[in-house]
Amino acid sequence: MLGYAGLIPFIVLTIASWLQIPPDIDVISMLVTYAALIFCFMGAVHWGIAISSDQDGSEYLSVSVMPALLAWPTLLAPKTYALLLLLFGFIALYAYDRSAQKEQQLPGWYLPMRKRLTIVVVICLSSTLSALILD
């Protein structure tokens, strides 16, 4: 439930970016900031895997910090580039999760949930990018 509740700001801010409501609030910057925070959180999953394993977790530790290193510049970049970086990041991290699922011993429910969440996030970020470009 918490994962799906986390989609609410993505959806609300995406709709607001198209409707430009309210006009005095920069909803695209709000979406970029929220997406960057969530992306960092997604990296933390790999940190948890690395520190809870008896095996060498250096690959997972490396992957765990990549979202934060990619998300930070999105807070400083022009909105178009920020949205593109975040789109790339969410897709790339899902692809990595999918390829490393067996080695990471993730619960069976995790990857299907991640797929659904990532699809909605990608739709929201893409739609907001379209609103920005067409504006």
N, C-alpha and C positions, 0 to 999 in steps of 0.2 A: 504494500500500500504506500509506503513512504517513497519508493522509487517513482511511482506513478504520480503521487502528489507533487513531487519535484518538477513535474512537467507543467504545472499550472502557471508559474511565471513565464516559461517559454511561450506558452499558448497566448496568455493575456498580453504580453509585451509584443508578440508578433501581430496580433490583431490590432493593437494600439498603433503599431508602426504603419499599418495600412490606412487606418482611419485618422491618423494624426491627432489622436485624442489622448490626453489633453494637449493642446498646442504648445503650452509653455514648459513642458517636461520632455527631456531628451530620452525617449523610450528606447531608442536604438542603443545608446550608451548604457542604459540600464540592462538591456538584454545582453550586450557584450560582457558587461561585468558579471552578471549572473552566470552566463555560459562559461566564463573563465573560471569562476569559483567551482562550478560543478565539474568542469574538466579536471581541475586540480584534485578534487575529491575522487574522481575515477582513478587517478594515478595512485591514490592512497590504498586502493584495493591491492595493488601489487606490492606495496610496502608491507602490508599486513601478511601477505603470502610469504614474502621473503623472510620476515622476522619470526614467523611461526613454524618455519621448516627447519629440519635438521640438516638439509642439504645446502650446498653453496647457492645462495640466493642472489648473487651479484647481478645476474641478468634482470631479475625482477626489481631489484633496487634501482638499477639503471632506468628501467621502464617506468618505475614509480615517480621519478623526478622529471621525466620528460614532459608530462602535461603542464607542470608548473613553469618549466622553462619556456614552453611554447605559449602558455596563457599570459604570462606577465607582459610580453610585448604587445599583446592585443589590447591591453589597457592604455597603451600609449600610441598605438597606430591609428591611422585614419580608419573610419568605420568599415569601409569596403574591405580593406586588407584584414582588419580584425575579424570580420565575419568569415572571410575566406580561410584564414588560418584556423579558426575554430572549427569550421566545417571539415577541413582536412584532418585536424586533430581528432575529432570525434570518430570519423570514419577509420582513420589509421589505428586508433586504440581499439576499436571494436575488432578490426581485422587481426590485430595482435592477440586479443583475448581469444578469438576463435582459433587461431593457430596454436596457441599455447594452452588450451583448455585441459588437455589430458595431463600435461606435465604439472600444471598448477593445482590439479585436483579440486577444481571449483565445484560447488554443489550443482546438481543437475538442473535446477531451476534458474541458475544465474544467467547463463548465456541466452536462453530464450527471452528472458526479461530484458537483458542488455540489448538484444536485437530490437525489440519493440520500442524501448526507450530511445535508442539511437536513431531509429527511423523517424520518430516524432521530432527529436532535436534537429536532425538534418532537414526535415521539412520546414521547421520553424526558422532555422537560420537561413536556409535558401530563400524562403518566402520574404523574410526581412531584407535580405540582400536585394531581392527583386524590387521591393518597395523603395529601397534606398536608391537604386539605379534608375528606376522609373520616375522618381520624384523630380 
